[in-house]
Amino acid sequence: MCFAALATVLAFAAQPQQPYVWPLDLPQAVTSSFGEYRSGRFHAGLDLRTGGVGHEVRAPYGGSVSRVRCSPWGYGKAVYLKLDDGNTCVFGHLADFAPELRAYVREAQHKAQNYTVNLYPPEGKFRFEAGEVVAFSGDTGAGPPHLHYELRDELGRPFNPRLAGVTWPDATIPAPAKLAIVPKGPGSSVNGDVMPRVLECKRTAAGEYRCETVRARGRVGVALDLIDPANNGANKLGVHTLRTFAGGVEQFAVTLDRISYEETRHEIVSYHPFLMDEGRFLLQWRWPGNACNAFQYQSEGWIEIGDEPLDVRVEAVDFLGNQATVAFTVEPATEDSAVTGPTVPEPAEKGRLDIDCAGTWLIVTARFPAPEPVEPVLRVQGAIEECAFRRVGQRTFRAAVAPAPGVRQIAIAAGHPRLDPQPETINVFRAGDTARKLGAAGAELTVQPGSPYGVLFLRAELVETTEATPAPRRGPALRLWPEQTPLDAPVELTVPVPSDSNRPDRLALYRRGKNGWSMIDTRRNGNSLVAELSAFGEFALLEDVTPPVIRDIAVSGGTVSARVADAASGIAKADITCNGQWLLTAYDPDAGRVKLEPYETLPPPPWEFAVTATDKAGNSATRLETSENKE
């Protein structure tokens, strides 16, 4: 079945017998679209603008509540409606539920003495007809006030709400920003270089953009960084369909109509993971192992460069059919045009050798602080395919390397009087290989057969630093390279409990991110600590023995709230009691505040409130506040 016919069948299958009711009595404003990029994954629904909290949320179609959940994180307060047409509707970030559903949830929370509950009511217990109020909009969980509106099919797979006839105003054309042209491997190049080339998309007319002409050889792939402006530019939505033509022939297409929670991990390789510093480039070829529904296309998407100029066109279409086109021309480069080198005397400054990952192959760059007349010689052990260094600038040379079949390590060095001759050794793992353990300065890494997307490169090194951490660091940090590497299955990291630990029960692995160190799930196994890593980067053992901080306890109008914070592992739970009685409270991680839930009844005054906060390392703190309710 062709791509267009399959989309038509899916659209027909998802259509309800009657139109869905818009869930809000507000102007139809979509602030995030289905399939929009979200930190290595696709957005599973629509975000609707509410402008505040407390708006009535109505059932789009007749159905019964199949699940209701309360959590400080993720979707916050959420309700799941199993609709009569077989689909399921999910509403997230709610402030409250309809009265009968609220009573059911509150009873379960009091019974468990826990705000966080995940409930599955008996079938038909809470029935709502189309247009009836199910809940009230809020800002619980992640993000500011808005309503998350998600539709799932009978198999629990989120799908594009447009397939169910849900529509909203949108007359804005998608806006491409950058286009990436990526060589497939060492035998390919763009503008004489093995590095991906990022081009600016220049607007030539309404909905039409053009990029500069490039020279290429071998096979190349295309990826596009773009947004779909909405609500007078206040929001940046994702695209619905991206399609590439070369010489007038369709090469590849991605259509975001359906995703699967079982395949969510593959969404990280739907965008180029190694170009994230330059943009969010939606790929027009299949990354090895990518099983996302949106990437089910008959070809792999690579464009073969021949002996004649080739016109390439990328079409971007939003959910309402508005379209933008990006065009460029590829000139064949039978031989890469060499950059003329300097003729000045050889400088004395030493250069450096950098190695970058391009997916299933490596890019080696020799950089010098001054114009360099002498070309380095590439020296590799374990390569099946490589290209010699080529000059790409007065001070820069580049080469590409791919590992040979069965090779577990590849050693890379460069022969040059001003480069360190010591080879750089990088471990190589392939999808489907047997599980393999790798020692790294006392730590141990276990790479599973399903961990690599095609080929996985890994270098582990200790990092000695005096940088302050949010909790005492035990031992050196461990850096796993390359940090942007996508993992199809987790890599297990095992670290021995250090001898200088005062509280081994408070030890955990932390990962360093852009906003500092954050704790990752860590379990104890004998005298070792074990974590499942879903990403590489810099890791360290931190010993969090400092309890959370509680301040600004406020009693007002029959309610109570307090600020809670933890600088290291983070808040796991926060509770408030009054005169020894447990109260239903909600912790808001964004605001760093715990607050009494509406409709909660306080005992007669005078009151003694106790606020208790526990962090993820197990440290607790309690603070008391007395009030006579003088209001």
C-alpha positions as CSV (number, residue, x, y, z in Angstrom):
1,M,0.0,0.0,0.0
2,C,1.4,3.4,-0.9
3,F,2.1,6.1,1.6
4,A,-0.9,8.3,0.7
5,A,-3.3,5.4,0.6
6,L,-2.2,4.2,4.1
7,A,-2.7,7.7,5.5
8,T,-6.2,7.7,4.0
9,V,-7.1,4.4,5.6
10,L,-5.8,5.5,9.0
11,A,-7.8,8.7,8.8
12,F,-11.0,6.8,7.9
13,A,-10.5,4.3,10.6
14,A,-10.1,7.0,13.3
15,Q,-13.2,9.1,12.3
16,P,-16.0,9.0,15.0
17,Q,-19.6,8.6,14.1
18,Q,-20.3,12.1,15.1
19,P,-18.1,15.2,15.5
20,Y,-16.0,15.6,18.7
21,V,-17.0,18.4,21.0
22,W,-14.3,21.0,21.5
23,P,-13.4,20.5,25.2
24,L,-13.2,24.1,26.3
25,D,-15.7,27.0,26.1
26,L,-12.8,29.2,25.0
27,P,-11.4,30.4,21.6
28,Q,-9.8,27.4,19.8
29,A,-6.1,28.1,20.3
30,V,-3.6,25.3,20.0
31,T,-0.2,26.1,21.7
32,S,1.5,22.8,21.0
33,S,0.7,20.3,18.3
34,F,0.7,16.6,18.0
35,G,4.2,15.2,17.2
36,E,6.0,18.4,18.1
37,Y,9.6,18.0,19.3
38,R,9.9,17.5,23.1
39,S,13.4,16.7,24.4
40,G,14.0,13.7,22.3
41,R,10.4,12.6,21.8
42,F,7.2,13.5,20.0
43,H,4.4,15.4,21.8
44,A,1.6,12.9,22.2
45,G,-1.4,15.3,22.0
46,L,-2.5,18.9,21.6
47,D,-1.9,21.6,24.2
48,L,-4.8,24.1,24.4
49,R,-4.6,27.6,25.7
50,T,-6.6,28.3,28.8
51,G,-5.0,31.6,30.1
52,G,-5.5,30.4,33.6
53,V,-7.1,27.7,35.7
54,G,-10.6,26.5,36.5
55,H,-12.2,26.4,33.0
56,E,-14.7,23.6,32.4
57,V,-13.3,20.7,30.5
58,R,-16.0,18.8,28.5
59,A,-16.1,15.2,27.2
60,P,-15.5,15.3,23.4
61,Y,-17.7,12.2,23.0
62,G,-19.7,9.9,25.1
63,G,-17.7,7.5,27.3
64,S,-16.6,6.4,30.7
65,V,-13.6,7.1,32.9
66,S,-11.1,4.2,32.6
67,R,-8.3,5.8,34.6
68,V,-7.6,8.8,36.8
69,R,-4.3,9.8,38.1
70,C,-2.7,12.4,40.4
71,S,1.0,13.1,40.4
72,P,3.3,16.1,41.1
73,W,5.0,15.4,37.8
74,G,4.1,14.7,34.2
75,Y,0.4,15.2,33.4
76,G,-0.3,16.1,37.0
77,K,-4.0,15.5,37.6
78,A,-5.2,13.5,34.6
79,V,-8.4,11.7,33.5
80,Y,-8.7,9.1,30.9
81,L,-12.1,8.6,29.1
82,K,-12.8,5.4,27.1
83,L,-15.0,6.8,24.4
84,D,-17.9,4.9,22.8
85,D,-16.1,4.8,19.4
86,G,-13.2,2.8,20.9
87,N,-10.7,5.7,21.3
88,T,-9.5,7.0,24.6
89,C,-9.3,10.7,25.4
90,V,-6.7,11.9,27.9
91,F,-6.9,15.3,29.7
92,G,-3.8,16.4,31.6
93,H,-2.6,19.2,33.9
94,L,-6.1,19.5,35.5
95,A,-6.9,21.6,38.6
96,D,-9.9,19.4,39.7
97,F,-12.4,16.8,38.6
98,A,-16.1,16.7,38.3
99,P,-17.7,16.4,41.8
100,E,-18.5,12.6,41.8
101,L,-15.0,11.8,40.3
102,R,-13.4,14.2,42.8
103,A,-15.0,12.4,45.8
104,Y,-13.8,9.0,44.4
105,V,-10.2,10.3,44.0
106,R,-10.1,12.0,47.4
107,E,-11.3,8.9,49.2
108,A,-8.5,6.9,47.6
109,Q,-5.9,9.5,48.5
110,H,-7.0,9.6,52.1
111,K,-7.0,5.9,52.4
112,A,-3.5,5.7,51.0
113,Q,-2.5,9.0,52.8
114,N,-0.8,10.0,49.6
115,Y,-1.6,12.6,47.0
116,T,-0.1,10.4,44.2
117,V,-2.7,7.8,43.1
118,N,-3.3,5.8,39.9
119,L,-6.9,4.5,39.8
120,Y,-8.9,2.4,37.5
121,P,-12.6,2.8,38.2
122,P,-15.0,-0.1,37.4
123,E,-16.2,0.1,33.8
124,G,-19.2,2.5,33.5
125,K,-18.9,3.8,37.1
126,F,-18.3,7.4,35.9
127,R,-20.2,8.0,32.6
128,F,-20.1,11.3,30.7
129,E,-21.9,12.2,27.6
130,A,-20.5,14.5,24.9
131,G,-20.3,18.1,26.2
132,E,-20.7,17.2,29.9
133,V,-18.1,18.6,32.3
134,V,-15.5,16.0,33.2
135,A,-12.9,18.2,35.0
136,F,-11.5,21.7,35.3
137,S,-8.3,23.1,33.6
138,G,-5.2,23.8,35.7
139,D,-1.4,23.8,35.8
140,T,-0.6,20.6,37.7
141,G,2.4,18.6,36.7
142,A,4.8,20.1,34.2
143,G,4.4,23.5,32.6
144,P,2.2,26.7,32.9
145,P,-1.6,26.7,32.8
146,H,-2.9,24.8,29.8
147,L,-4.9,21.7,28.9
148,H,-3.2,18.6,27.4
149,Y,-5.7,17.0,25.1
150,E,-4.7,13.5,23.8
151,L,-6.5,10.9,21.7
152,R,-5.5,7.2,21.7
153,D,-6.7,4.4,19.5
154,E,-8.0,1.0,20.6
155,L,-4.4,-0.2,21.0
156,G,-3.5,2.8,23.2
157,R,-1.4,4.6,20.5
158,P,-1.7,8.4,20.5
159,F,-2.9,9.7,17.1
160,N,-3.3,13.0,15.3
161,P,-6.6,14.5,16.5
162,R,-7.3,15.7,13.0
163,L,-7.9,12.0,12.1
164,A,-11.0,12.2,14.4
165,G,-12.2,15.3,12.8
166,V,-10.9,17.7,15.4
167,T,-9.9,21.0,13.8
168,W,-8.9,24.5,14.8
169,P,-8.1,27.8,13.0
170,D,-4.7,28.0,11.3
171,A,-3.8,29.9,8.2
172,T,-0.1,30.3,8.9
173,I,2.5,28.7,6.6
174,P,5.3,26.6,8.2
175,A,8.6,28.5,8.6
176,P,11.8,26.6,7.7
177,A,14.9,27.9,9.4
178,K,17.8,25.7,8.5
179,L,18.5,22.7,6.3
180,A,21.2,20.1,7.1
181,I,22.9,18.0,4.3
182,V,24.6,15.0,5.9
183,P,27.1,12.7,4.1
184,K,26.2,9.0,4.6
185,G,29.7,7.9,5.5
186,P,33.4,8.2,4.8
187,G,32.9,7.8,1.0
188,S,30.6,10.9,0.8
189,S,31.1,14.6,1.2
190,V,29.4,17.9,1.0
191,N,31.4,21.0,-0.2
192,G,34.6,19.0,0.1
193,D,34.0,18.1,3.8
194,V,32.7,15.0,5.6
195,M,31.0,17.1,8.2
196,P,27.2,17.8,7.9
197,R,26.6,21.1,6.2
198,V,23.9,23.4,7.8
199,L,22.4,25.9,5.4
200,E,20.1,28.9,6.1
201,C,16.7,28.8,4.4
202,K,16.1,32.1,2.7
203,R,12.6,33.2,1.9
204,T,12.0,34.1,-1.7
205,A,8.2,34.3,-1.7
206,A,5.2,33.3,0.5
207,G,5.8,29.7,1.4
208,E,8.9,29.4,-0.8
209,Y,12.5,29.2,0.5
210,R,15.9,28.5,-1.1
211,C,19.3,27.3,0.1
212,E,22.6,27.9,-1.5
213,T,23.9,25.4,-4.1
214,V,26.2,22.7,-2.7
215,R,28.7,20.3,-4.2
216,A,28.5,16.7,-3.1
217,R,29.5,13.2,-3.9
218,G,28.4,9.7,-2.8
219,R,25.1,9.6,-0.8
220,V,23.7,12.3,1.3
221,G,20.7,12.8,3.6
222,V,18.5,15.9,4.2
223,A,17.0,17.1,7.5
224,L,15.0,20.3,8.2
225,D,14.8,22.5,11.2
226,L,11.4,24.3,11.1
227,I,8.5,25.5,13.1
228,D,4.8,26.2,12.3
229,P,4.0,29.6,13.8
230,A,0.6,29.9,15.5
231,N,-1.5,32.5,17.3
232,N,0.1,35.5,15.7
233,G,3.6,34.1,16.3
234,A,3.1,33.5,20.1
235,N,3.5,29.8,19.7
236,K,5.8,27.5,17.6
237,L,4.1,24.3,16.6
238,G,5.5,21.2,14.9
239,V,5.0,20.1,11.4
240,H,2.6,17.3,10.2
241,T,4.3,16.1,7.0
242,L,7.8,16.5,5.7
243,R,8.5,15.1,2.2
244,T,11.7,15.2,0.1
245,F,12.0,15.0,-3.7
246,A,15.2,14.7,-5.7
247,G,15.0,15.2,-9.5
248,G,11.2,15.3,-9.1
249,V,11.1,11.8,-7.5
250,E,9.9,11.4,-4.0
251,Q,12.8,10.1,-1.8
252,F,11.3,10.0,1.7
253,A,8.4,11.3,3.8
254,V,7.5,11.5,7.5
255,T,3.9,12.0,8.5
256,L,3.1,12.5,12.1
257,D,-0.3,10.8,12.4
258,R,0.3,8.1,14.9
259,I,2.9,7.3,17.5
260,S,3.4,4.4,19.9
261,Y,4.4,4.5,23.6
262,E,6.2,1.2,22.9
263,E,8.4,2.9,20.4
264,T,8.9,6.2,22.2
265,R,12.6,5.5,22.7
266,H,13.1,5.6,18.9
267,E,11.8,9.2,18.6
268,I,15.3,10.4,19.7
269,V,16.7,9.3,16.3
270,S,13.9,10.9,14.4
271,Y,15.9,14.1,14.8
272,H,19.6,14.3,14.3
273,P,21.0,13.6,17.8
274,F,24.4,15.1,17.0
275,L,23.2,18.4,15.6
276,M,21.1,19.5,18.6
277,D,23.4,22.5,19.3
278,E,22.5,23.9,15.8
279,G,18.8,23.0,15.6
280,R,16.0,20.4,15.7
281,F,16.5,18.7,12.4
282,L,13.7,16.3,11.5
283,L,15.4,13.6,9.4
284,Q,14.4,12.7,5.9
285,W,16.2,9.3,6.1
286,R,15.9,6.4,8.5
287,W,18.4,6.3,11.3
288,P,19.5,2.6,11.8
289,G,17.0,0.9,14.1
290,N,14.4,3.7,14.0
291,A,11.0,1.9,14.2
292,C,8.8,5.0,14.7
293,N,5.4,4.8,13.0
294,A,6.1,8.1,11.3
295,F,9.2,6.6,9.6
296,Q,7.5,3.6,7.9
297,Y,8.7,4.4,4.4
298,Q,9.7,2.1,1.6
299,S,13.2,3.6,1.1
300,E,16.0,4.6,3.5
301,G,15.9,8.1,2.2
302,W,19.6,8.6,1.2
303,I,20.0,10.5,-2.1
304,E,22.5,9.2,-4.6
305,I,24.6,12.0,-6.2
306,G,25.4,11.2,-9.9
307,D,27.2,13.1,-12.6
308,E,24.5,15.7,-13.3
309,P,23.2,18.6,-11.2
310,L,20.3,17.5,-9.0
311,D,17.4,19.7,-7.9
312,V,16.2,18.8,-4.4
313,R,12.9,20.0,-2.9
314,V,11.6,19.6,0.7
315,E,7.9,20.1,1.3
316,A,6.6,20.9,4.9
317,V,2.9,20.7,5.5
318,D,1.1,21.6,8.7
319,F,-2.1,19.9,10.2
320,L,-4.4,22.2,8.3
321,G,-2.7,21.8,4.9
322,N,-0.6,25.0,4.8
323,Q,2.6,24.3,3.0
324,A,6.2,25.7,2.6
325,T,8.8,24.5,0.2
326,V,12.6,24.5,0.5
327,A,14.6,24.1,-2.7
328,F,18.3,23.8,-3.5
329,T,20.6,22.4,-6.1
330,V,23.4,19.8,-5.7
331,E,26.3,20.0,-8.1
332,P,28.3,16.8,-8.5
333,A,31.8,16.8,-7.1
334,T,33.8,14.0,-8.7
335,E,36.9,15.3,-6.9
336,D,36.8,17.5,-3.8
337,S,38.2,20.9,-4.5
338,A,41.2,21.3,-2.3
339,V,41.6,24.4,-0.2
340,T,45.0,26.0,-1.0
341,G,47.4,25.7,1.9
342,P,49.7,28.4,3.2
343,T,53.2,28.8,2.0
344,V,54.6,30.4,5.2
345,P,57.3,28.6,7.1
346,E,56.2,25.8,9.4
347,P,54.9,27.3,12.7
348,A,56.1,26.0,16.1
349,E,52.7,25.8,17.8
350,K,51.2,22.3,18.5
351,G,47.8,21.4,17.2
352,R,45.2,19.0,18.5
353,L,43.2,16.1,17.3
354,D,39.4,16.0,17.9
355,I,37.1,13.1,17.3
356,D,33.4,13.5,16.7
357,C,30.6,11.0,16.2
358,A,28.4,11.3,13.1
359,G,26.2,8.3,13.9
360,T,27.6,5.0,12.6
361,W,31.0,6.5,11.7
362,L,33.6,9.0,13.2
363,I,34.9,12.3,12.1
364,V,38.5,13.1,12.9
365,T,39.6,16.8,12.8
366,A,43.2,18.1,13.1
367,R,43.2,21.7,14.2
368,F,46.2,24.1,14.4
369,P,46.5,27.5,16.1
370,A,48.1,29.0,12.9
371,P,48.0,28.3,9.1
372,E,49.5,24.9,8.7
373,P,51.3,23.9,5.5
374,V,52.0,20.2,6.4
375,E,49.1,17.8,5.9
376,P,48.8,15.2,8.6
377,V,48.7,11.4,7.9
378,L,45.7,9.4,9.2
379,R,46.7,6.3,11.1
380,V,43.8,3.9,12.0
381,Q,43.6,0.4,13.3
382,G,40.3,-1.4,12.9
383,A,38.7,0.6,10.1
384,I,36.9,-0.9,7.1
385,E,36.4,2.5,5.4
386,E,38.3,5.7,5.9
387,C,39.2,8.8,4.0
388,A,42.6,10.5,4.2
389,F,42.9,13.9,5.8
390,R,41.7,16.7,3.5
391,R,42.3,20.3,4.0
392,V,39.1,22.2,4.9
393,G,40.7,25.4,6.0
394,Q,44.0,27.1,6.5
395,R,44.3,25.6,9.9
396,T,42.0,22.6,9.7
397,F,42.1,19.1,8.2
398,R,39.4,16.5,8.3
399,A,39.0,12.7,7.8
400,A,36.2,10.1,8.3
401,V,36.5,6.6,9.7
402,A,34.1,3.6,9.9
403,P,34.9,0.5,11.9
404,A,35.5,-2.9,10.2
405,P,33.0,-5.8,10.9
406,G,33.7,-7.6,14.2
407,V,36.1,-4.9,15.4
408,R,35.6,-4.1,19.1
409,Q,38.0,-1.3,19.3
410,I,39.3,1.3,16.9
411,A,42.5,3.3,17.4
412,I,43.0,6.6,15.7
413,A,46.1,8.8,15.5
414,A,47.7,11.2,13.1
415,G,51.2,11.4,11.9
416,H,52.4,15.0,12.1
417,P,55.3,16.8,13.8
418,R,53.0,19.1,15.7
419,L,50.3,16.5,16.8
420,D,50.4,14.1,19.7
421,P,51.2,10.6,18.2
422,Q,49.4,8.8,21.0
423,P,46.4,6.9,19.5
424,E,42.9,7.5,20.8
425,T,41.1,4.2,21.5
426,I,37.4,4.0,21.1
427,N,35.2,1.0,21.8
428,V,32.8,-0.2,19.2
429,F,29.4,-2.0,19.8
430,R,26.9,-3.2,17.2
431,A,23.2,-3.9,17.5
432,G,22.6,-7.6,18.0
433,D,26.0,-8.4,19.4
434,T,26.1,-10.3,22.7
435,A,26.1,-8.3,25.9
436,R,29.5,-7.0,26.7
437,K,31.1,-5.6,29.8
438,L,33.7,-2.8,29.8
439,G,35.9,-1.8,32.7
440,A,36.4,1.9,33.3
441,A,38.7,2.8,36.3
442,G,36.9,0.6,38.8
443,A,33.5,1.1,37.3
444,E,31.9,-1.4,34.9
445,L,29.7,-0.8,31.9
446,T,27.4,-3.4,30.4
447,V,26.2,-2.7,26.9
448,Q,23.2,-4.9,26.0
449,P,22.6,-6.4,22.5
450,G,19.8,-3.9,21.9
451,S,21.7,-0.8,23.2
452,P,23.2,0.4,19.9
453,Y,21.3,2.0,17.0
454,G,23.4,0.3,14.3
455,V,26.8,1.1,15.7
456,L,27.6,2.5,19.2
457,F,30.9,4.2,19.9
458,L,32.0,4.5,23.6
459,R,35.0,6.1,25.3
460,A,35.1,6.2,29.1
461,E,37.5,8.5,31.0
462,L,37.9,9.8,34.6
463,V,37.4,13.5,35.2
464,E,39.1,15.2,38.1
465,T,37.6,18.5,38.9
466,T,37.3,20.9,41.8
467,E,33.9,22.2,40.7
468,A,31.4,22.4,43.4
469,T,28.6,19.8,43.5
470,P,25.2,20.0,45.3
471,A,26.3,17.2,47.6
472,P,29.8,15.8,48.6
473,R,31.3,13.9,45.7
474,R,32.8,10.6,46.4
475,G,35.6,9.8,43.9
476,P,36.2,11.2,40.5
477,A,33.6,11.8,37.9
478,L,33.2,9.4,34.9
479,R,32.7,10.9,31.4
480,L,31.0,8.6,28.8
481,W,31.5,9.9,25.3
482,P,29.8,10.8,23.0
483,E,27.3,12.6,25.2
484,Q,24.7,12.9,22.4
485,T,24.7,9.2,21.6
486,P,21.2,7.8,21.3
487,L,20.6,4.5,23.1
488,D,18.0,2.0,22.0
489,A,18.2,0.1,25.3
490,P,19.9,1.3,28.5
491,V,23.5,0.7,29.3
492,E,24.2,-0.5,32.9
493,L,26.7,1.3,35.0
494,T,28.1,-0.4,38.1
495,V,30.2,1.6,40.6
496,P,31.7,0.2,43.8
497,V,30.7,1.9,47.0
498,P,33.8,4.1,47.9
499,S,35.7,3.6,51.1
500,D,35.4,7.2,52.1
501,S,31.6,7.1,52.2
502,N,30.1,8.1,55.5
503,R,26.5,7.3,54.5
504,P,26.4,4.6,51.8
505,D,22.6,4.6,52.1
506,R,22.6,8.2,50.9
507,L,24.8,7.6,47.9
508,A,23.5,7.8,44.3
509,L,24.7,8.4,40.8
510,Y,24.1,11.9,39.4
511,R,24.4,13.1,35.9
512,R,25.6,16.5,35.0
513,G,23.3,18.5,32.7
514,K,23.0,22.0,31.4
515,N,21.3,23.1,34.7
516,G,23.6,21.2,37.0
517,W,23.7,17.8,38.6
518,S,20.6,15.6,38.8
519,M,20.1,12.3,40.6
520,I,19.3,9.2,38.5
521,D,17.7,6.0,39.7
522,T,20.3,4.0,41.5
523,R,20.0,0.7,43.2
524,R,22.3,-1.1,45.7
525,N,23.7,-4.5,44.7
526,G,25.9,-5.8,47.5
527,N,28.9,-3.4,47.7
528,S,28.1,-1.8,44.4
529,L,25.7,0.9,43.1
530,V,23.9,0.2,39.8
531,A,22.1,2.5,37.4
532,E,20.5,2.1,34.0
533,L,21.7,4.9,31.7
534,S,19.5,6.1,29.0
535,A,22.1,8.7,27.9
536,F,25.8,9.3,28.1
537,G,27.5,12.3,29.7
538,E,29.3,13.0,32.9
539,F,28.5,11.0,36.0
540,A,29.5,11.1,39.7
541,L,28.7,9.5,43.0
542,L,27.2,12.1,45.4
543,E,26.4,11.6,49.0
544,D,23.3,13.7,49.9
545,V,23.0,13.9,53.7
546,T,21.4,17.3,53.9
547,P,17.7,17.4,54.6
548,P,15.3,19.6,52.6
549,V,14.7,23.2,53.5
550,I,11.2,24.3,54.6
551,R,10.3,27.9,54.9
552,D,7.5,30.5,54.5
553,I,4.8,28.5,56.1
554,A,1.6,30.5,55.4
555,V,-1.8,30.0,56.9
556,S,-4.6,32.0,55.3
557,G,-8.3,31.7,54.6
558,G,-8.5,28.1,55.9
559,T,-5.6,26.9,53.9
560,V,-1.9,26.4,54.5
561,S,1.2,26.2,52.2
562,A,4.9,26.2,52.5
563,R,8.0,26.4,50.3
564,V,10.2,23.3,50.2
565,A,13.5,22.9,48.4
566,D,16.4,20.4,48.1
567,A,19.6,21.4,46.4
568,A,20.9,17.9,45.7
569,S,18.6,14.8,45.1
570,G,15.4,16.8,44.9
571,I,12.1,16.6,46.7
572,A,10.4,13.2,46.6
573,K,7.4,13.9,48.9
574,A,6.0,16.7,51.0
575,D,3.2,16.4,53.6
576,I,1.3,18.6,56.0
577,T,-0.5,17.5,59.2
578,C,-2.7,19.6,61.5
579,N,-3.0,18.6,65.1
580,G,-1.6,15.2,64.1
581,Q,-4.2,14.8,61.4
582,W,-2.9,14.0,57.9
583,L,-4.1,16.5,55.3
584,L,-4.4,16.1,51.6
585,T,-1.8,18.4,50.0
586,A,-0.2,18.8,46.6
587,Y,3.4,19.4,45.9
588,D,4.1,21.7,42.9
589,P,7.7,21.1,41.7
590,D,7.6,24.2,39.4
591,A,6.7,26.5,42.2
592,G,8.6,24.6,44.9
593,R,5.6,24.7,47.1
594,V,3.3,22.3,49.0
595,K,-0.3,23.4,49.5
596,L,-3.5,22.2,51.1
597,E,-5.8,20.8,48.4
598,P,-9.2,22.5,47.9
599,Y,-12.1,21.0,49.8
600,E,-9.9,19.6,52.5
601,T,-11.3,20.2,56.0
602,L,-9.2,21.4,58.9
603,P,-9.9,20.3,62.5
604,P,-11.1,22.9,65.0
605,P,-8.5,25.5,66.0
606,P,-6.1,26.2,67.6
607,W,-3.9,24.6,65.0
608,E,-0.4,23.2,65.0
609,F,0.8,22.5,61.5
610,A,3.7,20.2,60.8
611,V,5.3,20.4,57.3
612,T,7.4,17.4,56.4
613,A,9.6,17.1,53.3
614,T,11.6,14.1,52.2
615,D,14.2,14.1,49.5
616,K,15.0,11.3,47.0
617,A,18.0,10.3,49.1
618,G,15.8,9.6,52.1
619,N,16.6,12.8,54.2
620,S,13.6,14.3,55.9
621,A,12.9,17.7,57.6
622,T,9.9,18.8,59.6
623,R,8.9,22.4,60.6
624,L,6.1,23.4,62.9
625,E,3.8,26.4,62.7
626,T,1.1,27.4,65.2
627,S,-2.0,29.4,64.3
628,E,-5.2,30.4,66.2
629,N,-7.1,31.3,63.0
630,K,-7.6,35.0,63.8
631,E,-9.2,35.7,60.4
